[in-house]
Amino acid sequence: MEKKEWYFEYELQYNRPGLLGDISTLLGMLSINIVMINGIENARRGMLILSHSDDNVERLKTILEKVETIKIRKLRKPTLRDRLAVRHGKYIHRDTEDRKTVRFVRDEFGLLVDFMAELFKSDGHKLIGVRGMPRVGKTESIVAGSVSANKKWLFVSSTLLKQTVRNKLIDGEYGEDYIYIIDGVVSQQRANEQHWQLIREIMQLPATKVVEHPDVFIQATEYTIDDFDYIIEIRRDDEEEITYEIMERQHNFDQGFSMFDF
């Protein structure tokens, strides 16, 4: 029988010496293997485990529910958030009102890149929006996520090195191996009809599209925020407000778009 993977997370009620060893021994007695283990936020510990038997996993749950020193928080088939939590020791935070919006701060760059890479690895049409103020790491995280996912990236519109506004692709630039990156501000302010025709073409491709400044992008297209599969927000700290007023004032001052070089 093939082994199945589970995510097991518990919260410490009393962190006595030898507790982890006791739990590991119990897992071994039930023929359950530990794949990865890490401390998670707020006195929690998470594990990815493997078991041939669903019944043994259920026995594990029954036994540990009677243990007073821990409280089981999760025992389930692992989600993407679970895997990343074990890998990085912290959870990805979602918006309480819009569950497809996930939030990161600049110090969580490694977690952010891993999250993007996992999204980029999946097949099919995927539309991802990235919100954030200038120079917070939007473009670099997209490129790093592409590299981690072994994908090629292509700037349809960008100001990473210099202003880029593409009007067409060459034959070798089509395919599921590409991550198409669009800067909503640059496209709105600088693009011509040929560029928008290219964007409409790219949006129909069975590949991942990443739109920086999605709120600006939808103002110039027939798309809405509901069309995005994920919205990723990046801040310097938890209190930073993402606003476009500062960006618009800077654009009026500097027609070279230098402030968007991030």
Secondary structure per residue as TSV (DSSP state, phi and psi in degrees):
chain	resnum	aa	ss	phi	psi
A	1	M	-	360.0	137.2
A	2	E	-	-72.4	140.6
A	3	K	-	-73.3	141.4
A	4	K	E	-108.8	148.6
A	5	E	E	-97.7	140.3
A	6	W	E	-131.8	156.1
A	7	Y	E	-109.5	124.8
A	8	F	E	-121.5	122.5
A	9	E	E	-131.8	134.7
A	10	Y	E	-135.1	156.5
A	11	E	E	-108.7	134.5
A	12	L	E	-73.8	124.8
A	13	Q	S	-93.7	-32.9
A	14	Y	S	-153.1	114.5
A	15	N	-	-88.9	76.0
A	16	R	-	-82.2	153.4
A	17	P	T	-59.4	138.5
A	18	G	T	85.8	0.3
A	19	L	H	-63.6	-46.0
A	20	L	H	-62.7	-38.5
A	21	G	H	-63.4	-38.7
A	22	D	H	-64.8	-42.0
A	23	I	H	-66.6	-40.4
A	24	S	H	-63.2	-38.9
A	25	T	H	-63.8	-42.1
A	26	L	H	-62.1	-42.8
A	27	L	H	-60.1	-42.7
A	28	G	H	-63.0	-39.7
A	29	M	H	-64.2	-28.3
A	30	L	T	-94.1	10.1
A	31	S	T	58.6	37.6
A	32	I	E	-107.6	126.2
A	33	N	E	-96.3	142.3
A	34	I	E	-91.3	121.3
A	35	V	E	-88.2	-43.8
A	36	M	E	-154.4	146.3
A	37	I	E	-143.2	144.0
A	38	N	E	-160.9	154.1
A	39	G	E	-76.0	136.8
A	40	I	E	-110.7	169.2
A	41	E	T	-53.3	151.0
A	42	N	T	58.9	53.4
A	43	A	T	59.9	34.0
A	44	R	E	-111.3	156.7
A	45	R	E	-129.7	133.8
A	46	G	E	-117.7	147.1
A	47	M	E	-137.7	142.6
A	48	L	E	-98.1	124.4
A	49	I	E	-125.7	157.1
A	50	L	E	-122.3	137.8
A	51	S	E	-148.1	140.6
A	52	H	S	-73.5	-25.3
A	53	S	-	-121.6	122.2
A	54	D	H	-65.1	-32.1
A	55	D	H	-63.3	-38.1
A	56	N	H	-67.0	-35.2
A	57	V	H	-65.8	-39.3
A	58	E	H	-67.3	-37.1
A	59	R	H	-63.8	-40.4
A	60	L	H	-57.2	-45.9
A	61	K	H	-62.8	-44.1
A	62	T	H	-62.0	-42.8
A	63	I	H	-67.2	-47.1
A	64	L	H	-73.0	-20.9
A	65	E	T	-65.7	-18.6
A	66	K	T	-95.3	-2.5
A	67	V	-	-88.9	124.7
A	68	E	T	-80.1	-18.2
A	69	T	T	-81.7	-13.0
A	70	I	E	-135.8	162.1
A	71	K	E	-131.9	122.1
A	72	I	E	-69.0	127.3
A	73	R	E	-103.7	-37.7
A	74	K	E	-148.4	137.8
A	75	L	E	-148.8	98.5
A	76	R	E	-159.1	172.0
A	77	K	S	-64.9	132.6
A	78	P	-	-68.2	136.2
A	79	T	-	-94.8	173.3
A	80	L	H	-59.6	-41.8
A	81	R	H	-63.0	-37.5
A	82	D	H	-63.0	-46.8
A	83	R	H	-62.1	-43.0
A	84	L	H	-70.2	-32.3
A	85	A	H	-63.1	-43.6
A	86	V	H	-67.3	-39.4
A	87	R	H	-67.1	-38.8
A	88	H	H	-111.0	-10.6
A	89	G	S	78.8	18.0
A	90	K	S	-156.3	154.3
A	91	Y	-	-90.2	147.9
A	92	I	-	-72.5	133.5
A	93	H	E	-97.7	129.9
A	94	R	E	-102.9	155.0
A	95	D	-	-66.6	135.8
A	96	T	S	-67.6	-26.5
A	97	E	S	-97.7	-34.4
A	98	D	-	-121.1	102.0
A	99	R	T	-70.3	-14.8
A	100	K	T	-87.3	-3.3
A	101	T	E	-94.4	123.4
A	102	V	E	-117.6	144.7
A	103	R	E	-120.1	139.0
A	104	F	E	-134.7	154.9
A	105	V	E	-111.1	163.1
A	106	R	G	-57.9	-32.1
A	107	D	G	-69.5	-13.6
A	108	E	G	-97.1	31.6
A	109	F	H	-57.8	-41.9
A	110	G	H	-62.4	-43.6
A	111	L	H	-63.9	-41.3
A	112	L	H	-61.2	-46.5
A	113	V	H	-63.5	-42.9
A	114	D	H	-62.5	-40.2
A	115	F	H	-63.2	-47.3
A	116	M	H	-61.0	-42.9
A	117	A	H	-59.7	-41.7
A	118	E	H	-65.0	-38.3
A	119	L	H	-65.2	-40.8
A	120	F	H	-69.1	-27.3
A	121	K	H	-70.9	-26.9
A	122	S	S	-73.1	151.3
A	123	D	-	-86.9	168.9
A	124	G	S	92.4	-179.7
A	125	H	-	-68.1	125.7
A	126	K	E	-142.7	129.9
A	127	L	E	-118.6	119.0
A	128	I	E	-121.3	130.4
A	129	G	E	-104.6	144.1
A	130	V	E	-126.8	117.6
A	131	R	E	-102.5	149.0
A	132	G	E	164.6	157.2
A	133	M	-	-76.1	166.5
A	134	P	T	-56.9	144.1
A	135	R	T	58.9	30.9
A	136	V	S	-95.1	-11.8
A	137	G	S	114.1	19.4
A	138	K	H	-63.5	-57.1
A	139	T	H	-66.5	-42.6
A	140	E	H	-64.8	-34.4
A	141	S	H	-70.4	-35.6
A	142	I	H	-65.2	-45.6
A	143	V	H	-64.7	-44.0
A	144	A	H	-63.3	-39.5
A	145	G	H	-64.0	-37.0
A	146	S	H	-64.4	-44.1
A	147	V	H	-62.7	-45.0
A	148	S	H	-62.5	-34.3
A	149	A	T	-85.3	3.3
A	150	N	T	59.3	42.1
A	151	K	-	-115.2	153.2
A	152	K	E	-86.6	147.6
A	153	W	E	-116.8	147.6
A	154	L	E	-138.6	125.5
A	155	F	E	-85.6	112.3
A	156	V	S	-81.5	-40.1
A	157	S	E	-147.7	137.4
A	158	S	E	-171.0	166.1
A	159	T	-	-133.0	29.7
A	160	L	S	-61.2	-51.8
A	161	L	S	-107.6	-46.7
A	162	K	S	-151.8	167.5
A	163	Q	-	-61.8	126.9
A	164	T	E	-121.6	123.2
A	165	V	E	-136.8	99.7
A	166	R	-	-82.4	141.5
A	167	N	S	-108.8	-13.6
A	168	K	-	-160.6	162.3
A	169	L	-	-112.1	153.0
A	170	I	-	-89.6	170.8
A	171	D	G	-57.0	-37.8
A	172	G	G	-79.0	0.1
A	173	E	G	-102.4	16.0
A	174	Y	-	-108.9	141.9
A	175	G	S	146.8	162.7
A	176	E	T	-69.5	-15.8
A	177	D	T	-78.0	-5.6
A	178	Y	E	-98.2	144.8
A	179	I	E	-106.7	115.8
A	180	Y	E	-92.1	121.1
A	181	I	E	-108.9	125.2
A	182	I	E	-123.9	130.2
A	183	D	E	-97.0	112.2
A	184	G	H	-61.5	-33.7
A	185	V	H	-70.4	-47.1
A	186	V	H	-62.7	-44.4
A	187	S	H	-62.5	-41.6
A	188	Q	H	-67.4	-39.8
A	189	Q	H	-87.2	-30.0
A	190	R	H	-118.8	-10.7
A	191	A	-	-84.6	155.1
A	192	N	-	-106.7	-176.4
A	193	E	H	-65.0	-32.5
A	194	Q	H	-63.2	-39.8
A	195	H	H	-63.3	-44.6
A	196	W	H	-67.1	-32.1
A	197	Q	H	-65.5	-39.4
A	198	L	H	-63.5	-43.1
A	199	I	H	-61.8	-43.0
A	200	R	H	-61.1	-37.1
A	201	E	H	-66.4	-45.3
A	202	I	H	-64.5	-37.0
A	203	M	H	-64.0	-19.1
A	204	Q	T	-91.5	-8.3
A	205	L	S	-74.7	146.1
A	206	P	S	-78.2	65.4
A	207	A	S	-147.9	169.5
A	208	T	E	-84.8	131.9
A	209	K	E	-115.8	133.1
A	210	V	E	-118.9	123.7
A	211	V	E	-113.1	114.5
A	212	E	E	-77.9	140.6
A	213	H	S	59.0	59.4
A	214	P	H	-62.1	-29.3
A	215	D	H	-66.9	-32.1
A	216	V	H	-76.6	-39.7
A	217	F	H	-57.6	-43.8
A	218	I	G	-70.8	-17.8
A	219	Q	G	-68.4	-25.2
A	220	A	G	-107.4	4.8
A	221	T	S	-134.5	176.2
A	222	E	S	-85.2	0.0
A	223	Y	-	-82.7	157.1
A	224	T	-	-125.0	169.6
A	225	I	G	-61.0	-29.5
A	226	D	G	-63.9	-21.4
A	227	D	G	-76.0	-14.7
A	228	F	-	-82.7	137.6
A	229	D	S	-77.4	-35.7
A	230	Y	E	-142.0	146.0
A	231	I	E	-119.4	119.9
A	232	I	E	-105.0	125.8
A	233	E	E	-110.3	132.0
A	234	I	E	-122.5	127.5
A	235	R	E	-128.5	158.3
A	236	R	S	-71.6	-34.3
A	237	D	S	-151.1	171.5
A	238	D	T	-62.4	-24.1
A	239	E	T	-92.2	-8.9
A	240	E	-	-65.9	134.7
A	241	E	-	-94.5	134.1
A	242	I	-	-92.7	111.3
A	243	T	-	-135.2	147.8
A	244	Y	S	-97.7	-4.0
A	245	E	H	-64.0	-43.7
A	246	I	H	-62.9	-41.9
A	247	M	H	-63.1	-42.2
A	248	E	H	-66.5	-39.8
A	249	R	H	-63.7	-41.2
A	250	Q	H	-67.4	-36.7
A	251	H	H	-64.5	-40.4
A	252	N	H	-64.1	-31.6
A	253	F	H	-79.0	-38.3
A	254	D	-	-126.4	98.5
A	255	Q	T	-70.1	-8.1
A	256	G	T	-82.5	-4.0
A	257	F	-	61.3	27.8
A	258	S	G	-62.3	-28.1
A	259	M	G	-68.0	-17.4
A	260	F	G	-94.6	9.6
A	261	D	-	-82.4	83.7
A	262	F	-	-135.8	360.0
